[in-house]
């Protein structure tokens, strides 16, 4: 049970960092169609790549 709580906490922290990184790289602007929404989701989940300079903006 204790490891479940730890893994949940790590997951929440990972996603929060992803939200901050994606927000700071303008992934949450113009979320009016599917592609920008998918770009934002990818940026949140793959935020280390965003920090390394990978462009996850889908066109």
PDB file of N, CA, C and O in Angstrom:
ATOM      1  N   UNK A   1       0.816  -1.198   0.000  1.00  0.00           N
ATOM      2  CA  UNK A   1       0.000   0.000   0.000  1.00  0.00           C
ATOM      3  C   UNK A   1       0.859   1.261   0.000  1.00  0.00           C
ATOM      4  O   UNK A   1       0.508   2.268  -0.615  1.00  0.00           O
ATOM      5  N   UNK A   2       1.975   1.188   0.691  1.00  0.00           N
ATOM      6  CA  UNK A   2       2.825   2.351   0.789  1.00  0.00           C
ATOM      7  C   UNK A   2       3.456   2.698  -0.560  1.00  0.00           C
ATOM      8  O   UNK A   2       3.594   3.877  -0.886  1.00  0.00           O
ATOM      9  N   UNK A   3       3.839   1.699  -1.342  1.00  0.00           N
ATOM     10  CA  UNK A   3       4.431   1.977  -2.644  1.00  0.00           C
ATOM     11  C   UNK A   3       3.395   2.518  -3.622  1.00  0.00           C
ATOM     12  O   UNK A   3       3.740   3.281  -4.523  1.00  0.00           O
ATOM     13  N   UNK A   4       2.124   2.131  -3.456  1.00  0.00           N
ATOM     14  CA  UNK A   4       1.065   2.688  -4.294  1.00  0.00           C
ATOM     15  C   UNK A   4       0.918   4.185  -4.056  1.00  0.00           C
ATOM     16  O   UNK A   4       0.751   4.952  -5.004  1.00  0.00           O
ATOM     17  N   UNK A   5       0.979   4.596  -2.821  1.00  0.00           N
ATOM     18  CA  UNK A   5       0.881   6.017  -2.493  1.00  0.00           C
ATOM     19  C   UNK A   5       2.079   6.776  -3.042  1.00  0.00           C
ATOM     20  O   UNK A   5       1.937   7.896  -3.534  1.00  0.00           O
ATOM     21  N   UNK A   6       3.254   6.173  -2.961  1.00  0.00           N
ATOM     22  CA  UNK A   6       4.466   6.827  -3.473  1.00  0.00           C
ATOM     23  C   UNK A   6       4.400   6.967  -4.991  1.00  0.00           C
ATOM     24  O   UNK A   6       4.728   8.024  -5.531  1.00  0.00           O
ATOM     25  N   UNK A   7       3.981   5.914  -5.676  1.00  0.00           N
ATOM     26  CA  UNK A   7       3.916   5.994  -7.137  1.00  0.00           C
ATOM     27  C   UNK A   7       2.838   6.983  -7.582  1.00  0.00           C
ATOM     28  O   UNK A   7       3.002   7.654  -8.601  1.00  0.00           O
ATOM     29  N   UNK A   8       1.756   7.079  -6.843  1.00  0.00           N
ATOM     30  CA  UNK A   8       0.719   8.066  -7.153  1.00  0.00           C
ATOM     31  C   UNK A   8       1.253   9.484  -6.965  1.00  0.00           C
ATOM     32  O   UNK A   8       0.977  10.367  -7.777  1.00  0.00           O
ATOM     33  N   UNK A   9       2.001   9.696  -5.919  1.00  0.00           N
ATOM     34  CA  UNK A   9       2.587  11.009  -5.660  1.00  0.00           C
ATOM     35  C   UNK A   9       3.582  11.380  -6.753  1.00  0.00           C
ATOM     36  O   UNK A   9       3.592  12.518  -7.221  1.00  0.00           O
ATOM     37  N   UNK A  10       4.408  10.440  -7.159  1.00  0.00           N
ATOM     38  CA  UNK A  10       5.379  10.697  -8.223  1.00  0.00           C
ATOM     39  C   UNK A  10       4.655  11.017  -9.527  1.00  0.00           C
ATOM     40  O   UNK A  10       5.072  11.917 -10.256  1.00  0.00           O
ATOM     41  N   UNK A  11       3.596  10.307  -9.827  1.00  0.00           N
ATOM     42  CA  UNK A  11       2.823  10.564 -11.043  1.00  0.00           C
ATOM     43  C   UNK A  11       2.201  11.961 -11.023  1.00  0.00           C
ATOM     44  O   UNK A  11       2.223  12.669 -12.030  1.00  0.00           O
ATOM     45  N   UNK A  12       1.656  12.347  -9.889  1.00  0.00           N
ATOM     46  CA  UNK A  12       1.050  13.673  -9.764  1.00  0.00           C
ATOM     47  C   UNK A  12       2.107  14.756  -9.934  1.00  0.00           C
ATOM     48  O   UNK A  12       1.865  15.744 -10.628  1.00  0.00           O
ATOM     49  N   UNK A  13       3.259  14.591  -9.322  1.00  0.00           N
ATOM     50  CA  UNK A  13       4.339  15.573  -9.453  1.00  0.00           C
ATOM     51  C   UNK A  13       4.823  15.653 -10.893  1.00  0.00           C
ATOM     52  O   UNK A  13       5.066  16.747 -11.403  1.00  0.00           O
ATOM     53  N   UNK A  14       4.969  14.503 -11.560  1.00  0.00           N
ATOM     54  CA  UNK A  14       5.396  14.464 -12.957  1.00  0.00           C
ATOM     55  C   UNK A  14       4.410  15.239 -13.841  1.00  0.00           C
ATOM     56  O   UNK A  14       4.821  16.030 -14.691  1.00  0.00           O
ATOM     57  N   UNK A  15       3.120  15.010 -13.636  1.00  0.00           N
ATOM     58  CA  UNK A  15       2.113  15.700 -14.436  1.00  0.00           C
ATOM     59  C   UNK A  15       2.060  17.199 -14.128  1.00  0.00           C
ATOM     60  O   UNK A  15       1.854  18.008 -15.033  1.00  0.00           O
ATOM     61  N   UNK A  16       2.242  17.568 -12.878  1.00  0.00           N
ATOM     62  CA  UNK A  16       2.270  18.993 -12.524  1.00  0.00           C
ATOM     63  C   UNK A  16       3.453  19.701 -13.179  1.00  0.00           C
ATOM     64  O   UNK A  16       3.314  20.817 -13.681  1.00  0.00           O
ATOM     65  N   UNK A  17       4.606  19.055 -13.172  1.00  0.00           N
ATOM     66  CA  UNK A  17       5.768  19.635 -13.852  1.00  0.00           C
ATOM     67  C   UNK A  17       5.483  19.746 -15.339  1.00  0.00           C
ATOM     68  O   UNK A  17       5.832  20.744 -15.970  1.00  0.00           O
ATOM     69  N   UNK A  18       4.850  18.722 -15.903  1.00  0.00           N
ATOM     70  CA  UNK A  18       4.483  18.763 -17.317  1.00  0.00           C
ATOM     71  C   UNK A  18       3.555  19.910 -17.645  1.00  0.00           C
ATOM     72  O   UNK A  18       3.709  20.561 -18.678  1.00  0.00           O
ATOM     73  N   UNK A  19       2.598  20.163 -16.779  1.00  0.00           N
ATOM     74  CA  UNK A  19       1.681  21.291 -16.985  1.00  0.00           C
ATOM     75  C   UNK A  19       2.421  22.624 -16.970  1.00  0.00           C
ATOM     76  O   UNK A  19       2.154  23.501 -17.792  1.00  0.00           O
ATOM     77  N   UNK A  20       3.341  22.768 -16.043  1.00  0.00           N
ATOM     78  CA  UNK A  20       4.103  24.021 -15.945  1.00  0.00           C
ATOM     79  C   UNK A  20       4.984  24.203 -17.178  1.00  0.00           C
ATOM     80  O   UNK A  20       5.034  25.291 -17.751  1.00  0.00           O
ATOM     81  N   UNK A  21       5.678  23.142 -17.586  1.00  0.00           N
ATOM     82  CA  UNK A  21       6.564  23.234 -18.749  1.00  0.00           C
ATOM     83  C   UNK A  21       5.756  23.514 -20.013  1.00  0.00           C
ATOM     84  O   UNK A  21       6.128  24.380 -20.805  1.00  0.00           O
ATOM     85  N   UNK A  22       4.660  22.793 -20.207  1.00  0.00           N
ATOM     86  CA  UNK A  22       3.834  23.007 -21.397  1.00  0.00           C
ATOM     87  C   UNK A  22       3.247  24.419 -21.408  1.00  0.00           C
ATOM     88  O   UNK A  22       3.163  25.052 -22.461  1.00  0.00           O
ATOM     89  N   UNK A  23       2.852  24.896 -20.262  1.00  0.00           N
ATOM     90  CA  UNK A  23       2.309  26.246 -20.175  1.00  0.00           C
ATOM     91  C   UNK A  23       3.371  27.292 -20.498  1.00  0.00           C
ATOM     92  O   UNK A  23       3.089  28.272 -21.189  1.00  0.00           O
ATOM     93  N   UNK A  24       4.563  27.094 -20.013  1.00  0.00           N
ATOM     94  CA  UNK A  24       5.627  28.065 -20.254  1.00  0.00           C
ATOM     95  C   UNK A  24       6.115  28.047 -21.703  1.00  0.00           C
ATOM     96  O   UNK A  24       6.762  28.995 -22.148  1.00  0.00           O
ATOM     97  N   UNK A  25       5.811  26.983 -22.436  1.00  0.00           N
ATOM     98  CA  UNK A  25       6.189  26.902 -23.847  1.00  0.00           C
ATOM     99  C   UNK A  25       4.979  27.115 -24.770  1.00  0.00           C
ATOM    100  O   UNK A  25       5.011  26.719 -25.936  1.00  0.00           O
ATOM    101  N   UNK A  26       3.940  27.724 -24.262  1.00  0.00           N
ATOM    102  CA  UNK A  26       2.759  28.163 -25.018  1.00  0.00           C
ATOM    103  C   UNK A  26       1.996  27.032 -25.689  1.00  0.00           C
ATOM    104  O   UNK A  26       1.506  27.203 -26.805  1.00  0.00           O
ATOM    105  N   UNK A  27       1.886  25.904 -25.048  1.00  0.00           N
ATOM    106  CA  UNK A  27       1.104  24.804 -25.608  1.00  0.00           C
ATOM    107  C   UNK A  27      -0.380  24.935 -25.281  1.00  0.00           C
ATOM    108  O   UNK A  27      -1.191  24.192 -25.835  1.00  0.00           O
ATOM    109  N   UNK A  28      -0.753  25.843 -24.414  1.00  0.00           N
ATOM    110  CA  UNK A  28      -2.149  25.978 -24.036  1.00  0.00           C
ATOM    111  C   UNK A  28      -2.829  27.179 -24.694  1.00  0.00           C
ATOM    112  O   UNK A  28      -3.916  27.579 -24.277  1.00  0.00           O
ATOM    113  N   UNK A  29      -2.206  27.748 -25.706  1.00  0.00           N
ATOM    114  CA  UNK A  29      -2.835  28.840 -26.441  1.00  0.00           C
ATOM    115  C   UNK A  29      -3.550  28.271 -27.662  1.00  0.00           C
ATOM    116  O   UNK A  29      -3.048  27.347 -28.302  1.00  0.00           O
ATOM    117  N   UNK A  30      -4.680  28.801 -27.976  1.00  0.00           N
ATOM    118  CA  UNK A  30      -5.468  28.415 -29.155  1.00  0.00           C
ATOM    119  C   UNK A  30      -5.853  26.935 -29.149  1.00  0.00           C
ATOM    120  O   UNK A  30      -5.586  26.219 -30.114  1.00  0.00           O
ATOM    121  N   UNK A  31      -6.471  26.484 -28.080  1.00  0.00           N
ATOM    122  CA  UNK A  31      -6.932  25.097 -27.984  1.00  0.00           C
ATOM    123  C   UNK A  31      -8.340  24.955 -28.553  1.00  0.00           C
ATOM    124  O   UNK A  31      -9.243  24.453 -27.884  1.00  0.00           O
ATOM    125  N   UNK A  32      -8.514  25.401 -29.787  1.00  0.00           N
ATOM    126  CA  UNK A  32      -9.847  25.394 -30.381  1.00  0.00           C
ATOM    127  C   UNK A  32     -10.054  24.255 -31.383  1.00  0.00           C
ATOM    128  O   UNK A  32     -11.172  24.059 -31.858  1.00  0.00           O
ATOM    129  N   UNK A  33      -9.016  23.513 -31.707  1.00  0.00           N
ATOM    130  CA  UNK A  33      -9.154  22.358 -32.593  1.00  0.00           C
ATOM    131  C   UNK A  33      -8.434  21.157 -31.972  1.00  0.00           C
ATOM    132  O   UNK A  33      -7.798  21.272 -30.924  1.00  0.00           O
ATOM    133  N   UNK A  34      -8.545  20.029 -32.625  1.00  0.00           N
ATOM    134  CA  UNK A  34      -8.011  18.788 -32.063  1.00  0.00           C
ATOM    135  C   UNK A  34      -6.480  18.782 -32.016  1.00  0.00           C
ATOM    136  O   UNK A  34      -5.899  18.342 -31.024  1.00  0.00           O
ATOM    137  N   UNK A  35      -5.834  19.253 -33.053  1.00  0.00           N
ATOM    138  CA  UNK A  35      -4.375  19.173 -33.115  1.00  0.00           C
ATOM    139  C   UNK A  35      -3.669  19.962 -31.995  1.00  0.00           C
ATOM    140  O   UNK A  35      -2.736  19.433 -31.391  1.00  0.00           O
ATOM    141  N   UNK A  36      -4.075  21.186 -31.701  1.00  0.00           N
ATOM    142  CA  UNK A  36      -3.447  21.870 -30.571  1.00  0.00           C
ATOM    143  C   UNK A  36      -3.700  21.175 -29.232  1.00  0.00           C
ATOM    144  O   UNK A  36      -2.838  21.188 -28.354  1.00  0.00           O
ATOM    145  N   UNK A  37      -4.862  20.577 -29.076  1.00  0.00           N
ATOM    146  CA  UNK A  37      -5.160  19.841 -27.837  1.00  0.00           C
ATOM    147  C   UNK A  37      -4.235  18.627 -27.730  1.00  0.00           C
ATOM    148  O   UNK A  37      -3.688  18.350 -26.663  1.00  0.00           O
ATOM    149  N   UNK A  38      -4.064  17.908 -28.839  1.00  0.00           N
ATOM    150  CA  UNK A  38      -3.144  16.766 -28.832  1.00  0.00           C
ATOM    151  C   UNK A  38      -1.705  17.202 -28.567  1.00  0.00           C
ATOM    152  O   UNK A  38      -0.965  16.516 -27.862  1.00  0.00           O
ATOM    153  N   UNK A  39      -1.314  18.332 -29.126  1.00  0.00           N
ATOM    154  CA  UNK A  39       0.020  18.868 -28.864  1.00  0.00           C
ATOM    155  C   UNK A  39       0.204  19.173 -27.380  1.00  0.00           C
ATOM    156  O   UNK A  39       1.252  18.880 -26.806  1.00  0.00           O
ATOM    157  N   UNK A  40      -0.806  19.755 -26.770  1.00  0.00           N
ATOM    158  CA  UNK A  40      -0.731  20.085 -25.346  1.00  0.00           C
ATOM    159  C   UNK A  40      -0.637  18.819 -24.500  1.00  0.00           C
ATOM    160  O   UNK A  40       0.144  18.761 -23.551  1.00  0.00           O
ATOM    161  N   UNK A  41      -1.431  17.809 -24.844  1.00  0.00           N
ATOM    162  CA  UNK A  41      -1.379  16.547 -24.094  1.00  0.00           C
ATOM    163  C   UNK A  41      -0.003  15.901 -24.237  1.00  0.00           C
ATOM    164  O   UNK A  41       0.569  15.434 -23.252  1.00  0.00           O
ATOM    165  N   UNK A  42       0.525  15.874 -25.449  1.00  0.00           N
ATOM    166  CA  UNK A  42       1.864  15.319 -25.658  1.00  0.00           C
ATOM    167  C   UNK A  42       2.919  16.107 -24.882  1.00  0.00           C
ATOM    168  O   UNK A  42       3.834  15.521 -24.303  1.00  0.00           O
ATOM    169  N   UNK A  43       2.794  17.416 -24.871  1.00  0.00           N
ATOM    170  CA  UNK A  43       3.758  18.250 -24.160  1.00  0.00           C
ATOM    171  C   UNK A  43       3.732  17.985 -22.661  1.00  0.00           C
ATOM    172  O   UNK A  43       4.776  17.984 -22.008  1.00  0.00           O
ATOM    173  N   UNK A  44       2.546  17.763 -22.120  1.00  0.00           N
ATOM    174  CA  UNK A  44       2.443  17.468 -20.682  1.00  0.00           C
ATOM    175  C   UNK A  44       3.063  16.112 -20.380  1.00  0.00           C
ATOM    176  O   UNK A  44       3.788  15.960 -19.398  1.00  0.00           O
ATOM    177  N   UNK A  45       2.779  15.131 -21.221  1.00  0.00           N
ATOM    178  CA  UNK A  45       3.284  13.780 -20.962  1.00  0.00           C
ATOM    179  C   UNK A  45       4.765  13.627 -21.291  1.00  0.00           C
ATOM    180  O   UNK A  45       5.467  12.845 -20.650  1.00  0.00           O
ATOM    181  N   UNK A  46       5.239  14.367 -22.282  1.00  0.00           N
ATOM    182  CA  UNK A  46       6.630  14.230 -22.731  1.00  0.00           C
ATOM    183  C   UNK A  46       7.432  15.496 -22.439  1.00  0.00           C
ATOM    184  O   UNK A  46       8.272  15.899 -23.245  1.00  0.00           O
ATOM    185  N   UNK A  47       7.180  16.118 -21.302  1.00  0.00           N
ATOM    186  CA  UNK A  47       7.815  17.392 -20.991  1.00  0.00           C
ATOM    187  C   UNK A  47       9.338  17.365 -20.981  1.00  0.00           C
ATOM    188  O   UNK A  47       9.942  18.396 -21.278  1.00  0.00           O
ATOM    189  N   UNK A  48      10.006  16.245 -20.657  1.00  0.00           N
ATOM    190  CA  UNK A  48      11.474  16.293 -20.761  1.00  0.00           C
ATOM    191  C   UNK A  48      11.951  16.573 -22.191  1.00  0.00           C
ATOM    192  O   UNK A  48      12.972  17.233 -22.385  1.00  0.00           O
ATOM    193  N   UNK A  49      11.223  16.079 -23.182  1.00  0.00           N
ATOM    194  CA  UNK A  49      11.586  16.352 -24.571  1.00  0.00           C
ATOM    195  C   UNK A  49      11.392  17.819 -24.913  1.00  0.00           C
ATOM    196  O   UNK A  49      12.169  18.390 -25.678  1.00  0.00           O
ATOM    197  N   UNK A  50      10.367  18.426 -24.353  1.00  0.00           N
ATOM    198  CA  UNK A  50      10.131  19.857 -24.578  1.00  0.00           C
ATOM    199  C   UNK A  50      11.309  20.659 -24.032  1.00  0.00           C
ATOM    200  O   UNK A  50      11.770  21.608 -24.665  1.00  0.00           O
ATOM    201  N   UNK A  51      11.787  20.275 -22.866  1.00  0.00           N
ATOM    202  CA  UNK A  51      12.935  20.975 -22.280  1.00  0.00           C
ATOM    203  C   UNK A  51      14.202  20.779 -23.113  1.00  0.00           C
ATOM    204  O   UNK A  51      15.089  21.633 -23.103  1.00  0.00           O
ATOM    205  N   UNK A  52      14.287  19.674 -23.821  1.00  0.00           N
ATOM    206  CA  UNK A  52      15.443  19.423 -24.682  1.00  0.00           C
ATOM    207  C   UNK A  52      15.321  20.085 -26.043  1.00  0.00           C
ATOM    208  O   UNK A  52      16.236  19.995 -26.861  1.00  0.00           O
ATOM    209  N   UNK A  53      14.204  20.748 -26.290  1.00  0.00           N
ATOM    210  CA  UNK A  53      14.040  21.506 -27.523  1.00  0.00           C
ATOM    211  C   UNK A  53      13.270  20.804 -28.624  1.00  0.00           C
ATOM    212  O   UNK A  53      13.208  21.312 -29.743  1.00  0.00           O
ATOM    213  N   UNK A  54      12.683  19.652 -28.340  1.00  0.00           N
ATOM    214  CA  UNK A  54      11.885  18.952 -29.341  1.00  0.00           C
ATOM    215  C   UNK A  54      10.570  19.709 -29.545  1.00  0.00           C
ATOM    216  O   UNK A  54       9.890  20.053 -28.578  1.00  0.00           O
ATOM    217  N   UNK A  55      10.219  19.966 -30.804  1.00  0.00           N
ATOM    218  CA  UNK A  55       8.983  20.682 -31.116  1.00  0.00           C
ATOM    219  C   UNK A  55       7.833  19.681 -31.201  1.00  0.00           C
ATOM    220  O   UNK A  55       7.792  18.863 -32.119  1.00  0.00           O
ATOM    221  N   UNK A  56       6.915  19.740 -30.266  1.00  0.00           N
ATOM    222  CA  UNK A  56       5.780  18.833 -30.232  1.00  0.00           C
ATOM    223  C   UNK A  56       4.495  19.477 -30.744  1.00  0.00           C
ATOM    224  O   UNK A  56       3.410  18.918 -30.581  1.00  0.00           O
ATOM    225  N   UNK A  57       4.613  20.649 -31.362  1.00  0.00           N
ATOM    226  CA  UNK A  57       3.434  21.301 -31.942  1.00  0.00           C
ATOM    227  C   UNK A  57       3.031  20.534 -33.195  1.00  0.00           C
ATOM    228  O   UNK A  57       3.774  20.500 -34.176  1.00  0.00           O
ATOM    229  N   UNK A  58       1.870  19.927 -33.158  1.00  0.00           N
ATOM    230  CA  UNK A  58       1.357  19.186 -34.304  1.00  0.00           C
ATOM    231  C   UNK A  58       0.670  20.154 -35.260  1.00  0.00           C
ATOM    232  O   UNK A  58       0.048  21.126 -34.831  1.00  0.00           O
ATOM    233  N   UNK A  59       0.784  19.888 -36.532  1.00  0.00           N
ATOM    234  CA  UNK A  59       0.192  20.777 -37.535  1.00  0.00           C
ATOM    235  C   UNK A  59      -0.870  20.084 -38.308  1.00  0.00           C
ATOM    236  O   UNK A  59      -1.478  20.682 -39.196  1.00  0.00           O
TER     237      UNK A  59
END
